[in-house]
Amino acid sequence: MTGARRVDVLVVGAGPAGLATAARLAAAGAGRVEIVDRETRAGGAPRHCAHGGYGTLLHPLTGPAYARLLVTATRQAGAIVRTGVTALDWAGPLALRTLGAEGPGTITARAVVLATGARERPRAARLVPGTRPAGVYTTGELQQAVHLYGQRIGTRAVVVGAQDVSYAAADTVRAAGATVVAMLTDLPGPQTTPARAADSRLRRGTPLLTGTTVAELLGRGRLSGVRVRHRDGRTAVLSCDTVVFTGDFVPDHELARRGGLVLDPGTRGPAVDGALRTSRPGVFAVGSVLHAVESAATAVREGAHAAGAVLDHLAATDRLAATDHLAATGRPSGADRADAVPLLVDPPLRWIAPNRVTAADRLPYVLRTATRLTRPVLRVTQNGRVLHRERLWTAALPNRTLRLPADWTHRVDPRDGPVHVSVGP
């Protein structure tokens, strides 16, 4: 639809987080709730994740079935889902320029929710030297080629990475009829469950090369092999016609950046508080654009949580409008004036989300470590005061999620400066 239009809530991105946000808002009577997504079909990454692990223990689902369930529920709740529509740039504090098959348009909303997801960095962004042969994939490209389009990928593959998504990529390679020659990681060990790592190594017969990086891609026209470098400097060539670069996700934050939203240096996504409010009043962010990447279940949980904050924002702007303080002036609503302070992590922790905190926040935090930690103690402090301390009963691994409850936030003093999360005694 071309021209200028108005909606109550505009959600950008029809993955699990965006769909969950829109479904709850529409069901709660938030007015006209609309989702736009640049893909031709809604559902996000689960659409091409044919493996299981979605849904619940009592009702397990594959990725495509889970995506269909979310899309159906969102439409039944009354939200409008428009695919093939790209949000290009901001046209105002709460307005976006869009482009779709019907032409350009501008959508102005009372609240905007960014659910733009994340992307894997391709070979070029990882600065892997060598030729430019066919047969080089990221996980997303591989899964779409195999599960959406039924394409052949080759016969011998090397998977770069040893985290959960890497093992899912290896399963996709096998589903396509190819052999996984090896998996490799620059870290000292796998970043998945011991059972999954053992199954791959013992039952599948797939060797895992630790402390190893890709030094060069070989081949003209079609990949013929990869040169790898071990931590001690030794090199070797693995013969293969396919290589899959997995992990190394970055938030798809272009729209947030163009809007001048404050980005968190750790996650590289929009900085948000526990209500998932960004630095711009009326703009919220959910899902993997905040933390690349978490599970679909985490994205759905955040979407439902953000919907409550959006409803509070709409109610606050209604109250302002009723007293002739029009929301169109761009002034923040009462719900947006919370005294949030930065929430920072100290090494070896890498990032935490949400990454601003108020005393009223209740959403549990997700965080990552850069190195393996054996039953670490997490300490939350502010200006020397210990707000929370707990020991994790399992090892913390890179590329694996750690969780921190939010039952300590009422102790935060907005006048005391940043809150730090560290590993300590």
Solvent accessible surface area in square Angstrom, and as a share of the most:
residue,aa,sasa,rsa
1,M,113,0.50
2,T,73,0.42
3,G,44,0.42
4,A,89,0.69
5,R,35,0.13
6,R,189,0.69
7,V,9,0.05
8,D,30,0.16
9,V,0,0.00
10,L,0,0.00
11,V,0,0.00
12,V,11,0.06
13,G,9,0.09
14,A,0,0.00
15,G,15,0.14
16,P,16,0.10
17,A,7,0.06
18,G,0,0.00
19,L,1,0.00
20,A,12,0.09
21,T,0,0.00
22,A,0,0.00
23,A,19,0.15
24,R,109,0.40
25,L,0,0.00
26,A,17,0.13
27,A,78,0.61
28,A,57,0.44
29,G,64,0.61
30,A,10,0.08
31,G,51,0.49
32,R,99,0.36
33,V,2,0.01
34,E,0,0.00
35,I,0,0.00
36,V,0,0.00
37,D,18,0.09
38,R,145,0.53
39,E,79,0.36
40,T,115,0.67
41,R,136,0.50
42,A,13,0.10
43,G,0,0.00
44,G,24,0.23
45,A,59,0.46
46,P,6,0.04
47,R,28,0.10
48,H,16,0.07
49,C,14,0.08
50,A,39,0.30
51,H,67,0.30
52,G,42,0.40
53,G,82,0.79
54,Y,34,0.13
55,G,35,0.33
56,T,86,0.50
57,L,180,0.90
58,L,157,0.78
59,H,133,0.59
60,P,96,0.61
61,L,51,0.25
62,T,58,0.34
63,G,0,0.00
64,P,32,0.20
65,A,25,0.20
66,Y,22,0.08
67,A,3,0.02
68,R,134,0.49
69,L,102,0.51
70,L,24,0.12
71,V,17,0.09
72,T,67,0.39
73,A,47,0.37
74,T,1,0.00
75,R,129,0.47
76,Q,148,0.66
77,A,32,0.25
78,G,53,0.51
79,A,7,0.06
80,I,61,0.31
81,V,19,0.11
82,R,44,0.16
83,T,46,0.27
84,G,30,0.29
85,V,10,0.06
86,T,47,0.28
87,A,17,0.13
88,L,85,0.42
89,D,32,0.17
90,W,22,0.08
91,A,42,0.32
92,G,25,0.24
93,P,90,0.56
94,L,36,0.18
95,A,8,0.07
96,L,0,0.00
97,R,120,0.44
98,T,6,0.04
99,L,83,0.41
100,G,20,0.19
101,A,113,0.87
102,E,118,0.53
103,G,19,0.19
104,P,91,0.57
105,G,10,0.09
106,T,38,0.22
107,I,2,0.01
108,T,36,0.21
109,A,7,0.05
110,R,79,0.29
111,A,0,0.00
112,V,0,0.00
113,V,0,0.00
114,L,1,0.01
115,A,8,0.06
116,T,38,0.22
117,G,20,0.19
118,A,33,0.26
119,R,121,0.44
120,E,20,0.09
121,R,71,0.26
122,P,64,0.40
123,R,31,0.11
124,A,63,0.49
125,A,37,0.29
126,R,47,0.17
127,L,155,0.77
128,V,18,0.11
129,P,78,0.49
130,G,39,0.37
131,T,32,0.19
132,R,212,0.77
133,P,12,0.07
134,A,53,0.41
135,G,8,0.08
136,V,39,0.23
137,Y,36,0.14
138,T,12,0.07
139,T,3,0.02
140,G,21,0.20
141,E,93,0.42
142,L,0,0.00
143,Q,7,0.03
144,Q,59,0.26
145,A,7,0.06
146,V,20,0.11
147,H,61,0.27
148,L,56,0.28
149,Y,142,0.54
150,G,63,0.60
151,Q,99,0.44
152,R,204,0.75
153,I,2,0.01
154,G,21,0.20
155,T,78,0.45
156,R,104,0.38
157,A,0,0.00
158,V,0,0.00
159,V,0,0.00
160,V,22,0.13
161,G,12,0.11
162,A,1,0.01
163,Q,26,0.12
164,D,51,0.26
165,V,34,0.20
166,S,0,0.00
167,Y,10,0.04
168,A,8,0.06
169,A,0,0.00
170,A,1,0.01
171,D,55,0.28
172,T,5,0.03
173,V,0,0.00
174,R,55,0.20
175,A,73,0.57
176,A,29,0.23
177,G,68,0.65
178,A,7,0.06
179,T,79,0.46
180,V,9,0.05
181,V,28,0.16
182,A,3,0.02
183,M,2,0.01
184,L,1,0.01
185,T,7,0.04
186,D,86,0.45
187,L,44,0.22
188,P,108,0.68
189,G,22,0.22
190,P,46,0.29
191,Q,4,0.02
192,T,5,0.03
193,T,56,0.32
194,P,116,0.73
195,A,78,0.60
196,R,83,0.30
197,A,8,0.07
198,A,32,0.25
199,D,51,0.26
200,S,8,0.05
201,R,123,0.45
202,L,130,0.65
203,R,167,0.61
204,R,106,0.39
205,G,54,0.52
206,T,5,0.03
207,P,61,0.39
208,L,44,0.22
209,L,46,0.23
210,T,56,0.32
211,G,6,0.06
212,T,1,0.00
213,T,63,0.36
214,V,18,0.10
215,A,13,0.10
216,E,57,0.25
217,L,1,0.00
218,L,36,0.18
219,G,18,0.17
220,R,209,0.76
221,G,65,0.63
222,R,96,0.35
223,L,4,0.02
224,S,66,0.43
225,G,0,0.00
226,V,0,0.00
227,R,81,0.29
228,V,0,0.00
229,R,113,0.41
230,H,34,0.15
231,R,161,0.59
232,D,100,0.52
233,G,45,0.43
234,R,148,0.54
235,T,68,0.39
236,A,43,0.33
237,V,77,0.44
238,L,32,0.16
239,S,67,0.43
240,C,5,0.03
241,D,29,0.15
242,T,0,0.00
243,V,0,0.00
244,V,0,0.00
245,F,3,0.01
246,T,5,0.03
247,G,0,0.00
248,D,55,0.29
249,F,42,0.18
250,V,16,0.09
251,P,2,0.01
252,D,16,0.09
253,H,39,0.17
254,E,77,0.35
255,L,13,0.06
256,A,2,0.01
257,R,123,0.45
258,R,124,0.45
259,G,9,0.09
260,G,62,0.60
261,L,9,0.05
262,V,85,0.49
263,L,54,0.27
264,D,17,0.09
265,P,123,0.77
266,G,31,0.29
267,T,6,0.03
268,R,108,0.40
269,G,0,0.00
270,P,0,0.00
271,A,9,0.07
272,V,1,0.00
273,D,8,0.04
274,G,1,0.01
275,A,17,0.13
276,L,1,0.00
277,R,39,0.14
278,T,15,0.09
279,S,60,0.39
280,R,54,0.20
281,P,49,0.31
282,G,1,0.01
283,V,1,0.00
284,F,1,0.00
285,A,0,0.00
286,V,0,0.00
287,G,1,0.01
288,S,22,0.14
289,V,1,0.00
290,L,2,0.01
291,H,2,0.01
292,A,18,0.14
293,V,45,0.26
294,E,23,0.10
295,S,61,0.39
296,A,18,0.14
297,A,56,0.43
298,T,4,0.03
299,A,10,0.08
300,V,39,0.23
301,R,115,0.42
302,E,10,0.04
303,G,0,0.00
304,A,35,0.27
305,H,58,0.26
306,A,0,0.00
307,A,0,0.00
308,G,21,0.20
309,A,10,0.08
310,V,0,0.00
311,L,48,0.24
312,D,82,0.43
313,H,7,0.03
314,L,10,0.05
315,A,42,0.33
316,A,3,0.02
317,T,9,0.05
318,D,74,0.38
319,R,151,0.55
320,L,35,0.17
321,A,44,0.34
322,A,85,0.66
323,T,87,0.50
324,D,125,0.65
325,H,92,0.41
326,L,105,0.52
327,A,40,0.31
328,A,100,0.78
329,T,92,0.53
330,G,40,0.38
331,R,128,0.47
332,P,46,0.29
333,S,0,0.00
334,G,41,0.39
335,A,28,0.21
336,D,27,0.14
337,R,138,0.50
338,A,46,0.36
339,D,96,0.50
340,A,24,0.19
341,V,11,0.06
342,P,46,0.29
343,L,2,0.01
344,L,69,0.34
345,V,31,0.18
346,D,46,0.24
347,P,121,0.76
348,P,41,0.26
349,L,9,0.04
350,R,106,0.39
351,W,11,0.04
352,I,5,0.02
353,A,3,0.02
354,P,4,0.02
355,N,6,0.03
356,R,80,0.29
357,V,0,0.00
358,T,8,0.04
359,A,46,0.36
360,A,80,0.62
361,D,6,0.03
362,R,137,0.50
363,L,11,0.06
364,P,68,0.43
365,Y,0,0.00
366,V,7,0.04
367,L,0,0.00
368,R,20,0.07
369,T,0,0.00
370,A,44,0.34
371,T,69,0.40
372,R,151,0.55
373,L,28,0.14
374,T,105,0.61
375,R,93,0.34
376,P,8,0.05
377,V,6,0.04
378,L,0,0.00
379,R,61,0.22
380,V,0,0.00
381,T,22,0.13
382,Q,0,0.00
383,N,114,0.58
384,G,73,0.70
385,R,94,0.34
386,V,78,0.45
387,L,5,0.03
388,H,30,0.13
389,R,132,0.48
390,E,46,0.21
391,R,102,0.37
392,L,23,0.11
393,W,189,0.66
394,T,101,0.59
395,A,37,0.28
396,A,0,0.00
397,L,27,0.13
398,P,14,0.09
399,N,37,0.19
400,R,71,0.26
401,T,44,0.26
402,L,15,0.08
403,R,112,0.41
404,L,1,0.00
405,P,49,0.31
406,A,7,0.05
407,D,90,0.47
408,W,0,0.00
409,T,0,0.00
410,H,104,0.47
411,R,115,0.42
412,V,9,0.05
413,D,34,0.17
414,P,62,0.39
415,R,209,0.76
416,D,42,0.22
417,G,26,0.25
418,P,58,0.36
419,V,0,0.00
420,H,62,0.28
421,V,0,0.00
422,S,19,0.12
423,V,48,0.27
424,G,19,0.18
425,P,127,0.80
